[in-house]
Amino acid sequence: MNLLRFSSRLKNDFIDYKNIYFLRKFITIQGKILPRHLTKLSSKQHRILVKSIKQSRIIGLLPFISKELL
């Protein structure tokens, strides 16, 4: 389920909670998830992206906030 391919944005990348370098592209410096109209994703892709980002934050792969702001 988390291995959905992007249709037009990025063809070779998968949405997966372990792929933190890919997920960081969709997070701002403050740690907020970019909205759908900026990322040009479909609603299904964005739901999977948000779920993967939240899952990787809970596991500890991604921070909730940036250390640069502290």
PQR file of N, CA, C, O and H, with PARSE charges and radii, in Angstrom:
ATOM      1  N   MET A   1       0.821  -1.194   0.000 -0.4000 1.5000
ATOM      2  CA  MET A   1       0.000   0.000   0.000 -0.0000 2.0000
ATOM      3  C   MET A   1       0.863   1.256   0.000  0.5500 1.7000
ATOM      4  O   MET A   1       0.519   2.224  -0.678 -0.5500 1.4000
ATOM      5  N   ASN A   2       1.962   1.275   0.729 -0.4000 1.5000
ATOM      6  CA  ASN A   2       2.830   2.441   0.767 -0.0000 2.0000
ATOM      7  C   ASN A   2       3.738   2.552  -0.448  0.5500 1.7000
ATOM      8  O   ASN A   2       4.480   3.527  -0.572 -0.5500 1.4000
ATOM      9  H   ASN A   2       2.242   0.489   1.280  0.4000 1.0000
ATOM     10  N   LEU A   3       3.696   1.584  -1.337 -0.4000 1.5000
ATOM     11  CA  LEU A   3       4.587   1.595  -2.482 -0.0000 2.0000
ATOM     12  C   LEU A   3       3.882   2.102  -3.733  0.5500 1.7000
ATOM     13  O   LEU A   3       4.023   1.519  -4.808 -0.5500 1.4000
ATOM     14  H   LEU A   3       3.094   0.793  -1.236  0.4000 1.0000
ATOM     15  N   LEU A   4       3.137   3.167  -3.598 -0.4000 1.5000
ATOM     16  CA  LEU A   4       2.424   3.751  -4.723 -0.0000 2.0000
ATOM     17  C   LEU A   4       3.379   4.621  -5.533  0.5500 1.7000
ATOM     18  O   LEU A   4       4.112   5.432  -4.967 -0.5500 1.4000
ATOM     19  H   LEU A   4       3.022   3.641  -2.725  0.4000 1.0000
ATOM     20  N   ARG A   5       3.372   4.458  -6.842 -0.4000 1.5000
ATOM     21  CA  ARG A   5       4.226   5.275  -7.701 -0.0000 2.0000
ATOM     22  C   ARG A   5       3.558   6.616  -7.968  0.5500 1.7000
ATOM     23  O   ARG A   5       2.333   6.711  -8.038 -0.5500 1.4000
ATOM     24  H   ARG A   5       2.776   3.800  -7.302  0.4000 1.0000
ATOM     25  N   PHE A   6       4.375   7.643  -8.116 -0.4000 1.5000
ATOM     26  CA  PHE A   6       3.855   8.932  -8.541 -0.0000 2.0000
ATOM     27  C   PHE A   6       3.543   8.860 -10.023  0.5500 1.7000
ATOM     28  O   PHE A   6       4.305   8.271 -10.789 -0.5500 1.4000
ATOM     29  H   PHE A   6       5.371   7.566  -8.059  0.4000 1.0000
ATOM     30  N   SER A   7       2.464   9.436 -10.424 -0.4000 1.5000
ATOM     31  CA  SER A   7       2.095   9.384 -11.823 -0.0000 2.0000
ATOM     32  C   SER A   7       2.868  10.402 -12.639  0.5500 1.7000
ATOM     33  O   SER A   7       3.424  10.047 -13.678 -0.5500 1.4000
ATOM     34  H   SER A   7       1.845   9.915  -9.802  0.4000 1.0000
ATOM     35  N   SER A   8       2.923  11.638 -12.213 -0.4000 1.5000
ATOM     36  CA  SER A   8       3.579  12.647 -13.027 -0.0000 2.0000
ATOM     37  C   SER A   8       4.722  13.352 -12.308  0.5500 1.7000
ATOM     38  O   SER A   8       5.622  13.877 -12.964 -0.5500 1.4000
ATOM     39  H   SER A   8       2.472  11.926 -11.369  0.4000 1.0000
ATOM     40  N   ARG A   9       4.709  13.377 -10.994 -0.4000 1.5000
ATOM     41  CA  ARG A   9       5.715  14.153 -10.264 -0.0000 2.0000
ATOM     42  C   ARG A   9       7.087  13.491 -10.333  0.5500 1.7000
ATOM     43  O   ARG A   9       8.010  14.058 -10.916 -0.5500 1.4000
ATOM     44  H   ARG A   9       3.978  12.950 -10.462  0.4000 1.0000
ATOM     45  N   LEU A  10       7.236  12.336  -9.766 -0.4000 1.5000
ATOM     46  CA  LEU A  10       8.492  11.601  -9.760 -0.0000 2.0000
ATOM     47  C   LEU A  10       8.192  10.157 -10.115  0.5500 1.7000
ATOM     48  O   LEU A  10       7.492   9.468  -9.374 -0.5500 1.4000
ATOM     49  H   LEU A  10       6.486  11.875  -9.292  0.4000 1.0000
ATOM     50  N   LYS A  11       8.702   9.702 -11.215 -0.4000 1.5000
ATOM     51  CA  LYS A  11       8.302   8.397 -11.714 -0.0000 2.0000
ATOM     52  C   LYS A  11       9.055   7.240 -11.070  0.5500 1.7000
ATOM     53  O   LYS A  11       8.522   6.131 -11.028 -0.5500 1.4000
ATOM     54  H   LYS A  11       9.271  10.262 -11.818  0.4000 1.0000
ATOM     55  N   ASN A  12      10.248   7.444 -10.576 -0.4000 1.5000
ATOM     56  CA  ASN A  12      11.048   6.335 -10.072 -0.0000 2.0000
ATOM     57  C   ASN A  12      11.065   6.219  -8.554  0.5500 1.7000
ATOM     58  O   ASN A  12      11.669   5.288  -8.023 -0.5500 1.4000
ATOM     59  H   ASN A  12      10.681   8.345 -10.611  0.4000 1.0000
ATOM     60  N   ASP A  13      10.426   7.129  -7.850 -0.4000 1.5000
ATOM     61  CA  ASP A  13      10.445   7.101  -6.392 -0.0000 2.0000
ATOM     62  C   ASP A  13       9.156   6.506  -5.848  0.5500 1.7000
ATOM     63  O   ASP A  13       8.095   6.623  -6.462 -0.5500 1.4000
ATOM     64  H   ASP A  13       9.935   7.885  -8.282  0.4000 1.0000
ATOM     65  N   PHE A  14       9.260   5.873  -4.699 -0.4000 1.5000
ATOM     66  CA  PHE A  14       8.121   5.281  -4.027 -0.0000 2.0000
ATOM     67  C   PHE A  14       7.841   6.067  -2.754  0.5500 1.7000
ATOM     68  O   PHE A  14       8.746   6.652  -2.160 -0.5500 1.4000
ATOM     69  H   PHE A  14      10.121   5.779  -4.200  0.4000 1.0000
ATOM     70  N   ILE A  15       6.598   6.073  -2.349 -0.4000 1.5000
ATOM     71  CA  ILE A  15       6.231   6.664  -1.066 -0.0000 2.0000
ATOM     72  C   ILE A  15       6.370   5.561  -0.028  0.5500 1.7000
ATOM     73  O   ILE A  15       5.573   4.624   0.012 -0.5500 1.4000
ATOM     74  H   ILE A  15       5.862   5.597  -2.832  0.4000 1.0000
ATOM     75  N   ASP A  16       7.388   5.683   0.807 -0.4000 1.5000
ATOM     76  CA  ASP A  16       7.654   4.675   1.819 -0.0000 2.0000
ATOM     77  C   ASP A  16       8.190   5.391   3.054  0.5500 1.7000
ATOM     78  O   ASP A  16       8.960   6.343   2.929 -0.5500 1.4000
ATOM     79  H   ASP A  16       8.036   6.444   0.774  0.4000 1.0000
ATOM     80  N   TYR A  17       7.796   4.950   4.230 -0.4000 1.5000
ATOM     81  CA  TYR A  17       8.196   5.637   5.454 -0.0000 2.0000
ATOM     82  C   TYR A  17       9.687   5.524   5.725  0.5500 1.7000
ATOM     83  O   TYR A  17      10.225   6.316   6.499 -0.5500 1.4000
ATOM     84  H   TYR A  17       7.170   4.177   4.331  0.4000 1.0000
ATOM     85  N   LYS A  18      10.369   4.567   5.115 -0.4000 1.5000
ATOM     86  CA  LYS A  18      11.799   4.389   5.335 -0.0000 2.0000
ATOM     87  C   LYS A  18      12.652   5.260   4.422  0.5500 1.7000
ATOM     88  O   LYS A  18      13.846   5.426   4.671 -0.5500 1.4000
ATOM     89  H   LYS A  18       9.933   3.924   4.487  0.4000 1.0000
ATOM     90  N   ASN A  19      12.067   5.812   3.381 -0.4000 1.5000
ATOM     91  CA  ASN A  19      12.799   6.636   2.420 -0.0000 2.0000
ATOM     92  C   ASN A  19      12.772   8.092   2.883  0.5500 1.7000
ATOM     93  O   ASN A  19      12.005   8.902   2.364 -0.5500 1.4000
ATOM     94  H   ASN A  19      11.097   5.677   3.178  0.4000 1.0000
ATOM     95  N   ILE A  20      13.624   8.420   3.872 -0.4000 1.5000
ATOM     96  CA  ILE A  20      13.562   9.741   4.493 -0.0000 2.0000
ATOM     97  C   ILE A  20      14.078  10.843   3.575  0.5500 1.7000
ATOM     98  O   ILE A  20      13.637  11.986   3.691 -0.5500 1.4000
ATOM     99  H   ILE A  20      14.247   7.762   4.294  0.4000 1.0000
ATOM    100  N   TYR A  21      14.986  10.537   2.678 -0.4000 1.5000
ATOM    101  CA  TYR A  21      15.493  11.560   1.767 -0.0000 2.0000
ATOM    102  C   TYR A  21      14.403  12.014   0.806  0.5500 1.7000
ATOM    103  O   TYR A  21      14.348  13.186   0.434 -0.5500 1.4000
ATOM    104  H   TYR A  21      15.344   9.608   2.584  0.4000 1.0000
ATOM    105  N   PHE A  22      13.554  11.106   0.410 -0.4000 1.5000
ATOM    106  CA  PHE A  22      12.423  11.446  -0.446 -0.0000 2.0000
ATOM    107  C   PHE A  22      11.357  12.208   0.334  0.5500 1.7000
ATOM    108  O   PHE A  22      10.775  13.161  -0.185 -0.5500 1.4000
ATOM    109  H   PHE A  22      13.600  10.154   0.712  0.4000 1.0000
ATOM    110  N   LEU A  23      11.099  11.804   1.559 -0.4000 1.5000
ATOM    111  CA  LEU A  23      10.058  12.447   2.359 -0.0000 2.0000
ATOM    112  C   LEU A  23      10.454  13.858   2.786  0.5500 1.7000
ATOM    113  O   LEU A  23       9.582  14.703   2.987 -0.5500 1.4000
ATOM    114  H   LEU A  23      11.571  11.031   1.981  0.4000 1.0000
ATOM    115  N   ARG A  24      11.742  14.126   2.928 -0.4000 1.5000
ATOM    116  CA  ARG A  24      12.194  15.462   3.318 -0.0000 2.0000
ATOM    117  C   ARG A  24      11.898  16.512   2.267  0.5500 1.7000
ATOM    118  O   ARG A  24      11.856  17.701   2.580 -0.5500 1.4000
ATOM    119  H   ARG A  24      12.450  13.439   2.765  0.4000 1.0000
ATOM    120  N   LYS A  25      11.692  16.102   1.036 -0.4000 1.5000
ATOM    121  CA  LYS A  25      11.356  17.043  -0.031 -0.0000 2.0000
ATOM    122  C   LYS A  25       9.981  17.654   0.172  0.5500 1.7000
ATOM    123  O   LYS A  25       9.691  18.714  -0.383 -0.5500 1.4000
ATOM    124  H   LYS A  25      11.725  15.135   0.781  0.4000 1.0000
ATOM    125  N   PHE A  26       9.134  17.010   0.953 -0.4000 1.5000
ATOM    126  CA  PHE A  26       7.768  17.451   1.158 -0.0000 2.0000
ATOM    127  C   PHE A  26       7.549  18.055   2.534  0.5500 1.7000
ATOM    128  O   PHE A  26       6.406  18.200   2.967 -0.5500 1.4000
ATOM    129  H   PHE A  26       9.369  16.149   1.404  0.4000 1.0000
ATOM    130  N   ILE A  27       8.629  18.411   3.234 -0.4000 1.5000
ATOM    131  CA  ILE A  27       8.544  19.016   4.561 -0.0000 2.0000
ATOM    132  C   ILE A  27       9.274  20.352   4.525  0.5500 1.7000
ATOM    133  O   ILE A  27      10.366  20.445   3.964 -0.5500 1.4000
ATOM    134  H   ILE A  27       9.558  18.293   2.882  0.4000 1.0000
ATOM    135  N   THR A  28       8.680  21.389   5.119 -0.4000 1.5000
ATOM    136  CA  THR A  28       9.321  22.699   5.168 -0.0000 2.0000
ATOM    137  C   THR A  28      10.415  22.718   6.227  0.5500 1.7000
ATOM    138  O   THR A  28      10.617  21.736   6.941 -0.5500 1.4000
ATOM    139  H   THR A  28       7.793  21.313   5.575  0.4000 1.0000
ATOM    140  N   ILE A  29      11.111  23.830   6.322 -0.4000 1.5000
ATOM    141  CA  ILE A  29      12.179  23.981   7.315 -0.0000 2.0000
ATOM    142  C   ILE A  29      11.600  23.937   8.729  0.5500 1.7000
ATOM    143  O   ILE A  29      12.248  23.451   9.656 -0.5500 1.4000
ATOM    144  H   ILE A  29      10.948  24.628   5.742  0.4000 1.0000
ATOM    145  N   GLN A  30      10.375  24.448   8.890 -0.4000 1.5000
ATOM    146  CA  GLN A  30       9.734  24.432  10.203 -0.0000 2.0000
ATOM    147  C   GLN A  30       9.221  23.048  10.582  0.5500 1.7000
ATOM    148  O   GLN A  30       8.852  22.830  11.736 -0.5500 1.4000
ATOM    149  H   GLN A  30       9.848  24.843   8.137  0.4000 1.0000
ATOM    150  N   GLY A  31       9.190  22.115   9.646 -0.4000 1.5000
ATOM    151  CA  GLY A  31       8.727  20.766   9.925 -0.0000 2.0000
ATOM    152  C   GLY A  31       7.299  20.506   9.492  0.5500 1.7000
ATOM    153  O   GLY A  31       6.738  19.456   9.804 -0.5500 1.4000
ATOM    154  H   GLY A  31       9.489  22.293   8.709  0.4000 1.0000
ATOM    155  N   LYS A  32       6.703  21.448   8.775 -0.4000 1.5000
ATOM    156  CA  LYS A  32       5.327  21.287   8.321 -0.0000 2.0000
ATOM    157  C   LYS A  32       5.296  20.512   7.004  0.5500 1.7000
ATOM    158  O   LYS A  32       6.217  20.608   6.193 -0.5500 1.4000
ATOM    159  H   LYS A  32       7.159  22.301   8.521  0.4000 1.0000
ATOM    160  N   ILE A  33       4.245  19.758   6.809 -0.4000 1.5000
ATOM    161  CA  ILE A  33       4.063  19.010   5.569 -0.0000 2.0000
ATOM    162  C   ILE A  33       3.491  19.961   4.519  0.5500 1.7000
ATOM    163  O   ILE A  33       2.537  20.692   4.786 -0.5500 1.4000
ATOM    164  H   ILE A  33       3.496  19.680   7.468  0.4000 1.0000
ATOM    165  N   LEU A  34       4.085  19.944   3.319 -0.4000 1.5000
ATOM    166  CA  LEU A  34       3.629  20.825   2.257 -0.0000 2.0000
ATOM    167  C   LEU A  34       2.215  20.448   1.812  0.5500 1.7000
ATOM    168  O   LEU A  34       1.871  19.268   1.757 -0.5500 1.4000
ATOM    169  H   LEU A  34       4.859  19.350   3.102  0.4000 1.0000
ATOM    170  N   PRO A  35       1.397  21.456   1.494 -0.5600 1.5000
ATOM    171  CA  PRO A  35       0.031  21.148   1.063  0.2800 2.0000
ATOM    172  C   PRO A  35      -0.010  20.557  -0.344  0.5500 1.7000
ATOM    173  O   PRO A  35       0.967  20.596  -1.092 -0.5500 1.4000
ATOM    174  N   ARG A  36      -1.140  20.027  -0.662 -0.4000 1.5000
ATOM    175  CA  ARG A  36      -1.308  19.299  -1.913 -0.0000 2.0000
ATOM    176  C   ARG A  36      -1.189  20.190  -3.138  0.5500 1.7000
ATOM    177  O   ARG A  36      -0.683  19.750  -4.170 -0.5500 1.4000
ATOM    178  H   ARG A  36      -1.934  19.995  -0.055  0.4000 1.0000
ATOM    179  N   HIS A  37      -1.639  21.415  -3.048 -0.4000 1.5000
ATOM    180  CA  HIS A  37      -1.589  22.286  -4.222 -0.0000 2.0000
ATOM    181  C   HIS A  37      -0.165  22.731  -4.553  0.5500 1.7000
ATOM    182  O   HIS A  37       0.098  23.143  -5.683 -0.5500 1.4000
ATOM    183  H   HIS A  37      -2.051  21.772  -2.210  0.4000 1.0000
ATOM    184  N   LEU A  38       0.745  22.658  -3.606 -0.4000 1.5000
ATOM    185  CA  LEU A  38       2.147  22.977  -3.888 -0.0000 2.0000
ATOM    186  C   LEU A  38       2.932  21.784  -4.417  0.5500 1.7000
ATOM    187  O   LEU A  38       3.860  21.952  -5.208 -0.5500 1.4000
ATOM    188  H   LEU A  38       0.531  22.324  -2.688  0.4000 1.0000
ATOM    189  N   THR A  39       2.569  20.596  -3.989 -0.4000 1.5000
ATOM    190  CA  THR A  39       3.303  19.407  -4.413 -0.0000 2.0000
ATOM    191  C   THR A  39       2.750  18.801  -5.686  0.5500 1.7000
ATOM    192  O   THR A  39       3.398  17.949  -6.293 -0.5500 1.4000
ATOM    193  H   THR A  39       1.815  20.460  -3.347  0.4000 1.0000
ATOM    194  N   LYS A  40       1.554  19.226  -6.108 -0.4000 1.5000
ATOM    195  CA  LYS A  40       0.908  18.723  -7.330 -0.0000 2.0000
ATOM    196  C   LYS A  40       0.653  17.221  -7.282  0.5500 1.7000
ATOM    197  O   LYS A  40       0.789  16.526  -8.289 -0.5500 1.4000
ATOM    198  H   LYS A  40       1.028  19.918  -5.615  0.4000 1.0000
ATOM    199  N   LEU A  41       0.284  16.729  -6.108 -0.4000 1.5000
ATOM    200  CA  LEU A  41      -0.027  15.315  -5.953 -0.0000 2.0000
ATOM    201  C   LEU A  41      -1.534  15.107  -5.980  0.5500 1.7000
ATOM    202  O   LEU A  41      -2.305  16.028  -5.713 -0.5500 1.4000
ATOM    203  H   LEU A  41       0.174  17.293  -5.289  0.4000 1.0000
ATOM    204  N   SER A  42      -1.937  13.902  -6.302 -0.4000 1.5000
ATOM    205  CA  SER A  42      -3.360  13.570  -6.203 -0.0000 2.0000
ATOM    206  C   SER A  42      -3.712  13.397  -4.732  0.5500 1.7000
ATOM    207  O   SER A  42      -2.833  13.323  -3.873 -0.5500 1.4000
ATOM    208  H   SER A  42      -1.311  13.154  -6.519  0.4000 1.0000
ATOM    209  N   SER A  43      -4.994  13.333  -4.459 -0.4000 1.5000
ATOM    210  CA  SER A  43      -5.415  13.210  -3.058 -0.0000 2.0000
ATOM    211  C   SER A  43      -4.985  11.871  -2.469  0.5500 1.7000
ATOM    212  O   SER A  43      -4.620  11.800  -1.295 -0.5500 1.4000
ATOM    213  H   SER A  43      -5.708  13.393  -5.157  0.4000 1.0000
ATOM    214  N   LYS A  44      -5.026  10.819  -3.266 -0.4000 1.5000
ATOM    215  CA  LYS A  44      -4.607   9.497  -2.789 -0.0000 2.0000
ATOM    216  C   LYS A  44      -3.110   9.490  -2.485  0.5500 1.7000
ATOM    217  O   LYS A  44      -2.688   8.946  -1.464 -0.5500 1.4000
ATOM    218  H   LYS A  44      -5.322  10.877  -4.219  0.4000 1.0000
ATOM    219  N   GLN A  45      -2.310  10.087  -3.359 -0.4000 1.5000
ATOM    220  CA  GLN A  45      -0.874  10.148  -3.132 -0.0000 2.0000
ATOM    221  C   GLN A  45      -0.554  10.992  -1.916  0.5500 1.7000
ATOM    222  O   GLN A  45       0.344  10.655  -1.143 -0.5500 1.4000
ATOM    223  H   GLN A  45      -2.652  10.529  -4.188  0.4000 1.0000
ATOM    224  N   HIS A  46      -1.279  12.085  -1.738 -0.4000 1.5000
ATOM    225  CA  HIS A  46      -1.006  12.958  -0.598 -0.0000 2.0000
ATOM    226  C   HIS A  46      -1.381  12.295   0.716  0.5500 1.7000
ATOM    227  O   HIS A  46      -0.670  12.463   1.708 -0.5500 1.4000
ATOM    228  H   HIS A  46      -2.008  12.359  -2.365  0.4000 1.0000
ATOM    229  N   ARG A  47      -2.473  11.549   0.753 -0.4000 1.5000
ATOM    230  CA  ARG A  47      -2.847  10.823   1.972 -0.0000 2.0000
ATOM    231  C   ARG A  47      -1.771   9.808   2.343  0.5500 1.7000
ATOM    232  O   ARG A  47      -1.417   9.684   3.515 -0.5500 1.4000
ATOM    233  H   ARG A  47      -3.050  11.413  -0.052  0.4000 1.0000
ATOM    234  N   ILE A  48      -1.249   9.082   1.355 -0.4000 1.5000
ATOM    235  CA  ILE A  48      -0.201   8.092   1.621 -0.0000 2.0000
ATOM    236  C   ILE A  48       1.088   8.782   2.053  0.5500 1.7000
ATOM    237  O   ILE A  48       1.802   8.281   2.921 -0.5500 1.4000
ATOM    238  H   ILE A  48      -1.536   9.183   0.403  0.4000 1.0000
ATOM    239  N   LEU A  49       1.387   9.935   1.445 -0.4000 1.5000
ATOM    240  CA  LEU A  49       2.579  10.700   1.813 -0.0000 2.0000
ATOM    241  C   LEU A  49       2.497  11.178   3.257  0.5500 1.7000
ATOM    242  O   LEU A  49       3.459  11.033   4.012 -0.5500 1.4000
ATOM    243  H   LEU A  49       0.807  10.341   0.739  0.4000 1.0000
ATOM    244  N   VAL A  50       1.364  11.744   3.648 -0.4000 1.5000
ATOM    245  CA  VAL A  50       1.183  12.239   5.013 -0.0000 2.0000
ATOM    246  C   VAL A  50       1.273  11.096   6.013  0.5500 1.7000
ATOM    247  O   VAL A  50       1.888  11.235   7.070 -0.5500 1.4000
ATOM    248  H   VAL A  50       0.583  11.861   3.035  0.4000 1.0000
ATOM    249  N   LYS A  51       0.663   9.975   5.680 -0.4000 1.5000
ATOM    250  CA  LYS A  51       0.716   8.809   6.563 -0.0000 2.0000
ATOM    251  C   LYS A  51       2.152   8.305   6.718  0.5500 1.7000
ATOM    252  O   LYS A  51       2.557   7.920   7.815 -0.5500 1.4000
ATOM    253  H   LYS A  51       0.164   9.862   4.821  0.4000 1.0000
ATOM    254  N   SER A  52       2.922   8.306   5.633 -0.4000 1.5000
ATOM    255  CA  SER A  52       4.310   7.851   5.691 -0.0000 2.0000
ATOM    256  C   SER A  52       5.175   8.814   6.496  0.5500 1.7000
ATOM    257  O   SER A  52       6.035   8.378   7.262 -0.5500 1.4000
ATOM    258  H   SER A  52       2.593   8.619   4.742  0.4000 1.0000
ATOM    259  N   ILE A  53       4.959  10.116   6.332 -0.4000 1.5000
ATOM    260  CA  ILE A  53       5.723  11.105   7.098 -0.0000 2.0000
ATOM    261  C   ILE A  53       5.425  10.971   8.586  0.5500 1.7000
ATOM    262  O   ILE A  53       6.343  10.999   9.406 -0.5500 1.4000
ATOM    263  H   ILE A  53       4.261  10.470   5.710  0.4000 1.0000
ATOM    264  N   LYS A  54       4.166  10.829   8.936 -0.4000 1.5000
ATOM    265  CA  LYS A  54       3.801  10.690  10.347 -0.0000 2.0000
ATOM    266  C   LYS A  54       4.338   9.395  10.942  0.5500 1.7000
ATOM    267  O   LYS A  54       4.750   9.363  12.102 -0.5500 1.4000
ATOM    268  H   LYS A  54       3.421  10.806   8.270  0.4000 1.0000
ATOM    269  N   GLN A  55       4.333   8.333  10.151 -0.4000 1.5000
ATOM    270  CA  GLN A  55       4.859   7.052  10.626 -0.0000 2.0000
ATOM    271  C   GLN A  55       6.366   7.132  10.860  0.5500 1.7000
ATOM    272  O   GLN A  55       6.871   6.603  11.850 -0.5500 1.4000
ATOM    273  H   GLN A  55       3.998   8.359   9.209  0.4000 1.0000
ATOM    274  N   SER A  56       7.082   7.792   9.951 -0.4000 1.5000
ATOM    275  CA  SER A  56       8.530   7.899  10.136 -0.0000 2.0000
ATOM    276  C   SER A  56       8.878   8.847  11.284  0.5500 1.7000
ATOM    277  O   SER A  56       9.928   8.689  11.907 -0.5500 1.4000
ATOM    278  H   SER A  56       6.672   8.222   9.146  0.4000 1.0000
ATOM    279  N   ARG A  57       8.028   9.818  11.574 -0.4000 1.5000
ATOM    280  CA  ARG A  57       8.257  10.684  12.729 -0.0000 2.0000
ATOM    281  C   ARG A  57       8.076   9.910  14.025  0.5500 1.7000
ATOM    282  O   ARG A  57       8.860  10.075  14.960 -0.5500 1.4000
ATOM    283  H   ARG A  57       7.176   9.946  11.067  0.4000 1.0000
ATOM    284  N   ILE A  58       7.058   9.075  14.091 -0.4000 1.5000
ATOM    285  CA  ILE A  58       6.798   8.307  15.313 -0.0000 2.0000
ATOM    286  C   ILE A  58       7.913   7.306  15.568  0.5500 1.7000
ATOM    287  O   ILE A  58       8.316   7.100  16.713 -0.5500 1.4000
ATOM    288  H   ILE A  58       6.421   8.941  13.332  0.4000 1.0000
ATOM    289  N   ILE A  59       8.410   6.689  14.515 -0.4000 1.5000
ATOM    290  CA  ILE A  59       9.503   5.721  14.656 -0.0000 2.0000
ATOM    291  C   ILE A  59      10.806   6.423  15.042  0.5500 1.7000
ATOM    292  O   ILE A  59      11.645   5.845  15.734 -0.5500 1.4000
ATOM    293  H   ILE A  59       8.083   6.856  13.585  0.4000 1.0000
ATOM    294  N   GLY A  60      10.973   7.668  14.595 -0.4000 1.5000
ATOM    295  CA  GLY A  60      12.177   8.415  14.934 -0.0000 2.0000
ATOM    296  C   GLY A  60      13.099   8.655  13.757  0.5500 1.7000
ATOM    297  O   GLY A  60      14.230   9.105  13.944 -0.5500 1.4000
ATOM    298  H   GLY A  60      10.292   8.138  14.034  0.4000 1.0000
ATOM    299  N   LEU A  61      12.651   8.368  12.566 -0.4000 1.5000
ATOM    300  CA  LEU A  61      13.494   8.585  11.393 -0.0000 2.0000
ATOM    301  C   LEU A  61      13.503  10.046  10.965  0.5500 1.7000
ATOM    302  O   LEU A  61      14.518  10.545  10.478 -0.5500 1.4000
ATOM    303  H   LEU A  61      11.733   8.003  12.414  0.4000 1.0000
ATOM    304  N   LEU A  62      12.378  10.734  11.142 -0.4000 1.5000
ATOM    305  CA  LEU A  62      12.265  12.159  10.837 -0.0000 2.0000
ATOM    306  C   LEU A  62      11.954  12.913  12.120  0.5500 1.7000
ATOM    307  O   LEU A  62      11.216  12.411  12.968 -0.5500 1.4000
ATOM    308  H   LEU A  62      11.554  10.329  11.537  0.4000 1.0000
ATOM    309  N   PRO A  63      12.508  14.119  12.274 -0.5600 1.5000
ATOM    310  CA  PRO A  63      12.195  14.902  13.474  0.2800 2.0000
ATOM    311  C   PRO A  63      10.829  15.590  13.353  0.5500 1.7000
ATOM    312  O   PRO A  63      10.348  15.853  12.250 -0.5500 1.4000
ATOM    313  N   PHE A  64      10.220  15.872  14.497 -0.4000 1.5000
ATOM    314  CA  PHE A  64       8.965  16.616  14.495 -0.0000 2.0000
ATOM    315  C   PHE A  64       9.225  18.085  14.198  0.5500 1.7000
ATOM    316  O   PHE A  64       8.448  18.715  13.481 -0.5500 1.4000
ATOM    317  H   PHE A  64      10.610  15.659  15.393  0.4000 1.0000
ATOM    318  N   ILE A  65      10.315  18.643  14.743 -0.4000 1.5000
ATOM    319  CA  ILE A  65      10.714  20.006  14.464 -0.0000 2.0000
ATOM    320  C   ILE A  65      12.188  20.018  14.091  0.5500 1.7000
ATOM    321  O   ILE A  65      12.923  19.078  14.397 -0.5500 1.4000
ATOM    322  H   ILE A  65      10.946  18.130  15.326  0.4000 1.0000
ATOM    323  N   SER A  66      12.613  21.082  13.432 -0.4000 1.5000
ATOM    324  CA  SER A  66      13.997  21.196  12.999 -0.0000 2.0000
ATOM    325  C   SER A  66      14.865  21.704  14.158  0.5500 1.7000
ATOM    326  O   SER A  66      14.428  22.530  14.959 -0.5500 1.4000
ATOM    327  H   SER A  66      12.017  21.845  13.184  0.4000 1.0000
ATOM    328  N   LYS A  67      16.088  21.201  14.232 -0.4000 1.5000
ATOM    329  CA  LYS A  67      17.016  21.662  15.263 -0.0000 2.0000
ATOM    330  C   LYS A  67      17.545  23.050  14.955  0.5500 1.7000
ATOM    331  O   LYS A  67      18.047  23.732  15.848 -0.5500 1.4000
ATOM    332  H   LYS A  67      16.443  20.529  13.582  0.4000 1.0000
ATOM    333  N   GLU A  68      17.441  23.479  13.698 -0.4000 1.5000
ATOM    334  CA  GLU A  68      17.913  24.804  13.308 -0.0000 2.0000
ATOM    335  C   GLU A  68      17.076  25.913  13.933  0.5500 1.7000
ATOM    336  O   GLU A  68      17.561  27.029  14.117 -0.5500 1.4000
ATOM    337  H   GLU A  68      17.034  22.925  12.972  0.4000 1.0000
ATOM    338  N   LEU A  69      15.820  25.611  14.260 -0.4000 1.5000
ATOM    339  CA  LEU A  69      14.940  26.629  14.843 -0.0000 2.0000
ATOM    340  C   LEU A  69      15.154  26.816  16.329  0.5500 1.7000
ATOM    341  O   LEU A  69      14.750  27.840  16.880 -0.5500 1.4000
ATOM    342  H   LEU A  69      15.426  24.704  14.111  0.4000 1.0000
ATOM    343  N   LEU A  70      15.776  25.858  16.993 -0.4000 1.5000
ATOM    344  CA  LEU A  70      15.943  25.938  18.449 -0.0000 2.0000
ATOM    345  C   LEU A  70      17.103  26.788  18.839  0.5500 1.7000
ATOM    346  O   LEU A  70      17.374  26.954  20.028 -0.5500 1.4000
ATOM    347  H   LEU A  70      16.103  25.026  16.545  0.4000 1.0000
TER
END
